[in-house]
Amino acid sequence: MSIVSVKADLPGRVVLLTGNEAVARGALEAGLGFASSYPGSPTAEVLGVLGQLAREFNLYAEWSINEIVAMEGAAAASFAGLRSMVVMKPDGLNVALDFLTSLSLSGIKGGMVVVVGDDPHAHSSIKEEDSRYLAKVAHVPVFEPATVQEAKEMVKEAFALSETLRHPVIVRCVTRICHASGNVVLGELPFREKKPAIQKDERFIINPAGVSMTHRQQELKLRKMAEIAEAMPFNWYEGPADAEILLIGCGPGFMYAREAVDILGISDRIGLLKLGVTWPLPEKLVLNHLRHAKKVVFAEEIEPVLEESVTSLAARHWSELGTLSFYGKNSGHVAGPLGPGVGELNVDIMIGALASVLGLPARQPENPQEPEAQPTAGVPVIDRELAFCAGCPHRASFWAIRAALELDGRNGFVAGDIGCYTLGLGRTGYYLMRTVHCMGAGVGVASGLSKLARLGFARPVVALVGDSTFFHAAVPALIDARYNQAAFLCVVLDNGTTAMTGHQPHPGMRVNAMGEEAPAVAVEEIVAGLGIPYTIQDPYDIKTTTRVVFDLLQQKVLHVLILRRECALVAARKSKKPRVYVDPQRCIGDACGCKRFCSKVFSCPANIWDAAAGKARIDEAVCNGCGVCAANCPQQAIAVEGRE
């Protein structure tokens, strides 16, 4: 990360930043006082940057236990007059929505910005979700940056607007903004020495007796926001003043559309209206351009939120607008290979959509590097499936659980959860997990299934949850399970970090977001406090772990098994890795009954099948020394040296 560039006090200097770094910089330029988040891609790096700079900029930063707690903390800072920011992905906004819908009624004081990172195509998420729908439910305005530079500027403007309206504001980025890099012009870093304070007569409440009046104030704020949005510099129009074909876009979708227009050579025929504020809609601005249009095309991700707002506006003004034709996701014209509203937009999709609307043959962009790329076009690329890292303790955990379930023979059911162990859905985890929904749901589902025993459900039930997810969302489900006498095995895969999103700290670790020493909360302490029996086991000891899981499956009680082993990537940075090697004298290659288990079945990137030699071998540069392959080699051809 470009920490030096993010914190540089060099107004006017052009630096290269990622979108997440630009968001952090914008917050610093706005005089941020409090930042909170729960790690989730694509926005995880925002709080990571601010945490490193917290002391230097006299602000507080934390990785919260979950998103609703993060939002509540940010709101508290706002009540005290500080500018605060809370960062999450759409799944997190789901978690925090209950509080957000109330907060937009009660109002705030210091500027409060909610940064949400939507993930079209679900690159690092369990689903595609458009958070703009939730923003409308919560009555919260939405900014949508189209470039990395805009991400910084919109965050600053969102803080100012939030303070003016005394209302939270959402800045909605998408993956291609969060993780893209672009030139950013630095602004001034203000000296903001503001002490938090709440006056004696200040209240931030929703009074059930007067909720209608509070709702009225909320609606008035949105109307004022729409008026302010009319003149914001993040909205603009380019192209012929009287263009009969109007393209309305937002976020990166607008940039794809603009490039498509250039490629098709139709800039003299089409008008481009770019909206940086998409909710509430700047209606006067949009109507002004609808009046000269006959056809309207939309470019946005993921759902047709903007499209539906504009078509609704047009329907209300049909008498003055006349007949308009709309082309977007709802009409099916703006669609990728899997259909409209699915996956990311790109330039090719917009070329196809515009060509269809204008009756032109679709043209692909010319690639100036094509001659150089041509010689490698026929080179096959190794197809790698999503798999656990080499040495990941979850590899051992999944193998032991699989083996124990096979030994048990009652077709046990495994309910899963969200984290890097979600890879247990596939071959690398032996297809063990039968459910995956949202954080903490695995424990709740397992609890619900186990309660069906009195109705004849006789299969053993296992819940899998990571340590970070345990703190985030699993504890309430365990309390319910204890109270309602559920009987299942809850396995906590404790690798000592939030591994999936970049090894951010959580309450079970002895460090916080600002790098300070913090008191750790042990998983077993919470479990013991709930009155639930627990066992702690090292998953690298595969034979013992298998026996422990098997024995616990025979007990018809609620039990928590903590499989504790540090993430292999973290451990490898601290000490010398154990050496795992193949003894060629013992390895019998294709003749082995395991059918190349070490390289094929277990799907470890460090285990390689040497076709020329007809033997297995280990890539020592990749291997992290878990030794799971060694424990399962029937020929005992694989050995481990240096095991701690």
N, C-alpha and C positions, 0 to 999 in steps of 0.2 A: 504494500500500500504506500501511496505517496504522502506519508505523514508530514514530511518537510514542506511539501507544496500546500497541503491542506491548512497548515498553521502559519504560512508565510505572511508577514505583515508588509506586503508589497502591492498596494493598490494599483491597478492598471496592468500588472504583470500577467501574461498569458501562460498558463500552466496546463499540463495534461492530467486530467483526473478521471476516475471512473464516475458513473452516475451516483453511486453510494457515497463516494468521497465528496462529490459536489453537493449532495444533500447535507452532509456534515458541515461543509464549509459555509453553506448558506445559513445554517443554524448558528454557527459561530458569528457570522457577520450580523445576524439579527440580535445578538446579545443573549444567547441561550443560557439558562440558569439550571435546568434540570432535564435529564434525558433518561428514558427507560425503554426496555425492550425484552422480549423473549426471543432467543435466536431462531430465525427462520429465513431460509433463502427464498427470494433473492435479495432481501434487505439486511442480512446479518451484519454486513461490514459497517453499516452506519454507526451503530452503537459501539462496535469494536474500535473505530477511529475516535469517537468522542470519549470513550473510556480512557484511551491512552493520553488524551489531551486534557482530561478533566482538571488536574491540579494546575496546569499551566494557564488555563482559562477560567479558573475559579468557578467551576460548575460541578454539579453532582451527576454521576452516571451509574446506572445499575442494570445488571441482568436480573430481571424479576422472575419470580417463580412461574408466572404465566401472564398472558396478555391483559386480562382484566385487572390484575393487581398492578401491572405496569401502568395501565391507563388511570387507575385510581390514584397512584402516586403522582403522576404528571398533573392530574387535575388538582390535587392538593397544593402542588407548587404554584399552579396558576391562581388558585384562591388566595395564595399569599403574595401575589403580585409578580412572580417570576415568569419569564417566558419558558415554556416547557414543550418537550417533544416526546412522543411515544411512537415506536417503530414496530411494525409487524407485517405479516403476510395476510391474505384474505382469511385463511383458517383461523388466525389469531383474532381478526376482526369479528368473526363469528363468536369467539369466546368472550370478547369484550363488549358485544353489542348491547347487552342488557344495560350496562352502565352508560354506554354512549348515548342511547336513546333517552336516558334520564338526564345526562349531563347537558345535552342540547336544550333541554327544557329549563334546567336550573340556571344555566349561564355560567360564565367563568369571569376572570379578571385579567390576569396576565395572558398574553398571547399563547394559545395552545394549538400545536400542529400535530396531526396524526398522519404519519407517513405509512402508506400501505403499498406493498410490492406485489402486484398481480403477476401471475406466471402463465401466460398463454403457452399452450403446448405442454404444460405441466413438466417442465424440464427438471424441477427439483421439488415437486409437490405431488400430493396424492390425487389432486383434481385440478381442473381449470375452473376458476370462479371469478366472476366480475364483481369487484367490491363496490362498484358504483350503485348497484341495486341496494346494498346495505346503507350506503350514504343517503340515498333517497328515503329509506325507511327511518333513518335517524335524523333526517332534516339537517344534514351537514353539507356545506358547500364543498365542491371538488375542483381542484386544479389538476391538469394533466400535462406534464412536460413532454415536449417532442424532441428535445435535445438535452445533452448533459449540461450545457450552459443554462438552459431554461430550468433545469432541476434546481440549480442553485438559486436563481432569481425568484422562482416561484415559492421556494421555502421562505425566503425573506419577505415576499409580499404576503404570503399566507399568515405569517406572524403579525404583520401590521394590520391586516384585515380582521384577524381573529380578535385583536385587541380593540379595534374600532367597534366591532359588532358584539363584543363580549360573548363570543361563540366559538366553539372548536371548528377547525378547518382541516379537511383532508387533502393531502398531496398524494395523488395516485400515480406511482411509477409502475412500469412493467419491466420484465426481465431484461429486455434489450436496452433499456435506459439504465437500470441498476448496474449491469455488468459491462456496459459499453464504456469506452474511453473517448474523451473528446477535449478540445481546447476550451478552457474556462478563463474568463477575465476576472481576476480577483478584485473584490471590493474592499472597502475599509473594514478593519476590525475595531469595533467601538470599545471604549472603556466603559463597562457597565457594572458599576459597583452599587448594586441594588440589594438591600437587605429585605428578606421576606417578612411580610407583616400582614395581619388581618385586623381591620378596625373593629371596634367593639360592636358596631351596629351592622356589620356586613354579614349577610346570610346567603347561602347557596343551596336552596332547597326546592323541592316540589311539594307544594301544599295540596294534599288531596282535595281539600275543600275549595281550592281555587285553581284547579288544574286547567280548566277551560281558558281562563285568563292567561295562564302561563303558555298554553298552546298558541294563543293568539299572538303573544309576543314572539314566539318562535317563528310563526309564519311571517310576521312583519320583518324579522331579521333576514329571512330568505328573500323577501321582496327587495329589501335594501341592497342585499348582496347582488341580486340580478341587475339592479340599476348601476351599481359600481362596476360590475363586470362589463357593461356595455363599452366602457372607454379604456379597458385594460390593454396594455401593450402586448399581452400574450394572445390576443385575438387580432387577426388581420386578414385582409383580402388582397389577392393578386390576380391579375388577368384582365381581360376586356371588361369594361364597366357594364356592358349590357349583355354579357354572355348568357346564351340560352341554356347552356349546360353548366351546372354548378356542382362542384365537388366540395362536400363538407367533411372535414377530417379533424382528428385530435391525436395527440401522442405520436408515437413513431409511425402510426398508420398514415398520418398526413405526409410524413417525409417519403414513405413508400409511394404514395399517390403522386406526389410532386415529381419524383423521379420517373414514374411511369408516364406522366404527361410529357416530360422532356423526351423520353425514348420514342414515344409515338409521334412526336412532333405536332402536338395539338394545343400548344400553349396559347395560340391565337383564337382558339375556339371554346376554351373552357375556363371558367373562373374557379379559383381555389379559395375557399373560406376556411381558415384555420382557427379553431377554438381552443383556447388554453383553459377556459373555465367552462365546464360542461354541465355542471349542476350547481345552482339553478341556471337554466339556459338564458343567455342574453338575448331575449326575444326580439327586441327592436332591431338589433344588428342582424339577426338571422332573417327577419321579415324583410328588411331592406334589400337583401340579396335574393330572397325568394321571388320578389316582385318581377325581376327581369328573367327568371329562369323558367324553362319548360321541362327540363329533366334534372333530377337531383341524384347524385351518387354519394355514397357514404364510405368513409374509410376509418374504421375504429376496431379496437380489440377489447374484449372478446365477444361480448354480446351486443345486440343492436340497441344499446341504451340511448346513444345520441340520436340514432335513426328514429326511434320511437318518440323521443321528445320533439323532434322536428316535425315528424308527420302529424303528431297530435296538434302542434302549433298551427300547421298548415290547415288542418281540418277545422280549427276554430276560426280561421280567416279565409275560408274557401271562397267567399263571395267576392273578395278583392283580389285574390291570387289567381282565380280561374283554375283551369285543369293543369295539374302537375303530375309528372310520372316520377316515382321514386325507385331507386335501384340500390339495393344493399343486401344485407344478410336476410332480411325478411322476404325479399323478392327472389333470393337465391342467386343473384348476379355476382355478389362479392363472396366467393366461396373457395376454399382450398380443396385439396384432393378428397377430404373426408366430409365435405359439405360446409354450409355456412355456419358460423358460430363455433367452429371446431378448429383448434390449432391457431398458429400465428398467421398474421398477414405477412406478405412480402411483396416485392416489386412485381414479380411475375403474376401474382394473383390480381394485382391492381391493373396490370397491362391487359390481362384477359377480360376483366370486368369493364374497363373503359372501351376496349376494342369492341366488345359485345354491344354496349350501349350506343356507340357511334357507328356500328356496322363496318368496322375495319378489321382486316386480318391481324391477328395477334402477332407481334414481333418481339423476338428475344433481344435483350441488350447485347451489344457487341462487346466482346471480352478482349481487350488489348493484350492480355497475357496468354491467350489461347494457344498460340504457336509454341510457347515454352511449355505449356501444360500438356500438350498433346502426347509427347513421348511417354508420359507416365500413365496415360489414360487406361491402358490395358493391364496395369500392375494390380494383382489382387490384394485387397486389404484384409488383414486378419479380422474376422468377426468375433468380437469379444462381448459376451453377455454381461449384464450387470451382476456383479459378484462381490462377496465379502473380500476385503483386503487380505493379502497374504498374512497369516499369523493372527488374524482377528479372533479374539476369544469367542465370539459368537459362532464361529465355525465349529469349534469344539462343543459349545453348548447345544447347538442344533443337532450335532451328530449324537450326542449323549441322549438328548430327549427323544430323538428318532429311534435309537436303539432300545431305550426303555419302553417306549410305546409298542414297539414290535414284540418285545419280550412279554409285555403285559397281555397283548393279544385281544383287547376289547375294543379296538378301533377308536382310540382316544381322540378327542376333538381339541384342536389348538386354536385359540383366539388370539389374534395378533394386534399390533399397535404400530404407531408411527415412529420411525427412527431409521438408522442405518440397518437395523435388524429386520426391517420390512423386506429386505432382500430374501428373507426366509420364505417369501411367496414362491420363489423360483427354484431352479435346479440347485443353486449354490446352498440353499437351505432345505433341500429335499422336499420342497412343496409342502412343508409342514403346516404353515399358517393357513387357516381356513376363513378367517375374517380379518379385514383391515378397514377401518373407517376414519376415526379421528383420535386425537391424543387422549389416552385413558379409556377408550371404548373397549379395548380388549379385556380389561378387568371386569367392566360392567357386563359385557356379553357373557363371559365365562361364569360370572355370578348368576346371571339369569338362567343360563343353561343348567347349571348345577341344581337350581331350585326345582327343576322339572323332574327330579328323581322320584318324587312322590307320585308323579303321573306316569312313571314307567320308563323314564330316560335313564338308561343304565350305563352309558359310556363315561369313562373318566374325562374330566375337562381340565385343560391347562391354559392359563393366561400368560402371555409373554409381554413384558413391558421393560423399557430401558430405565436407567437411573434418573436421567433428566425428566423423562415423561412421568416417572413415578411421582416426583415432586410436583410436576405441573398439573396432573389431572387424575392420578390413580387413587390417591388417598381417600377421597369421598366414596368411591366405589368400594374400597376395602372396608370402610366404616359400615356401609350398607350391608356388605357381605357378612360382616361379623354380627351385626344386629339381627339380620334376617336368617342367620344360621346356614349360609351357603357353604357348600363343601367342594372345593376345587384347589388345584395347585397353582399358585401365582408365582411365576418365575421372573425375578428381577435380574435382567442382564446388566450388571453393574460394571461398566468399563471405565468409570471414574472421570467422565467428561461428556460434553454434548458433542459427540463425534461427528454427527451427520452434517452439521452446519459450520464446522471449523474449530471445534474444541473450545467452545466458550465455557466459562465456569458456571456451575450451578450450586445450589445450597449444600450438596454433599462434598464440595471441594473447599479447600482452605484458602481461597483467593476470591476477590470480587472483580467486577468489571474494570475497576481503576487500578488493578494490580496490588491492592492492599491485602494484608493478611486478614482472613475472616474466619469466624468459628464455623466449623463444618457440622452439618446435621446428618448423622448416619441413618441410612435406610432402616437398619435393624432397630434403632432407637424408636423410630416412628411406629414400626410394626409391633414392637414390644409394648409401646404405649397404648396400642389398640387392643392389646390382649390376644394377639394372634401369634401362635408358635412359628418359629422360623429356623432355618438352617443356612449356614454359609458354606459354600463349596468353591473350590478352584476348578473351573471348567477344563483347564489344561490337563488335570488328572482325570482323563476320560473314563477309565474303568470305574473309578470310585464314583464319579459323577453319575454315570449310567446306573450304578447300583442304588445311589441315593434317590434318583428320580423314580426308579422302579419301585423302591420301598414306599416312597411317599404317595405314589399312585394307588397303592393298596389301602391307604388310610382314607376313610371317607370323612375327612375333616378339612377345614380351611387351613392351609399351610403356605407360608411364603419361603421360597427357596431363592437365596441370593447367590447367583453365580458371579463371583467377583474376580476379575482379572483386568489389569490396566489395558486400555486400548493399545494395540500393537504399534501403532504409529507414534503414540506418545512415548511408550516404553523404549522404542528404538532410538529416540533422540537422547535418551538419558544414559544408556549404557550399551556395552557391546552386546550384539545380538547372538543368541545361541546358534551354533552351526548345525544345520540339518543336511545330511548327505545320503546318497544312495550307494550302497555297497554293490558294485557290479557283479561280484562273485555270487551274491545271493539273489539278485534280481533276475528272474527268468523270463521277463518280457511278456510277449504275447501268450506264452504258455501258462501264464499265471491265471488262476481261477477268478481273480478280482477284476479281470477285464480292464486293465489299466486304471484301476481305481484312483491311484495317486495323482494321475494327470487328467483323467477324464471325468470320473464320477464325482470326485470331490471338487473339481473345477477351481483349483487354486492357481493363480497366475504364476506362482513360483515353481510349480510342478510341471515339468516339460517332458513330453515324450520325444526322445531322440530317435527319429525314424531310421536314420542311417545305422545306428548302433542297435536298434531294436530294444532299447532299454529306457527306463525312466532316469531323469536327472533333475537336480535342483538348481534353480537360478539363485545363487547366493546374494545377488544384488537386490533381489525382490523379497526373498524369504525373510520373515520376521521370527522364525523359530518356535512356532506354536507346537510343532511335533504331532499334529493330529494325523498326518499321513503316516508317521512312524508308528503311532499307536494302532493303526488299522491295517498295516501291511502284513498279510498272512505269511509272507516269506521272511519277515523280520529283516528285510533288505534295506530299510530306511532307519537311520539312527540319528540321535540328537546329542550334540556335545555342548557343554556350557550351560545347561539348564540351571536356572537359579533355584 
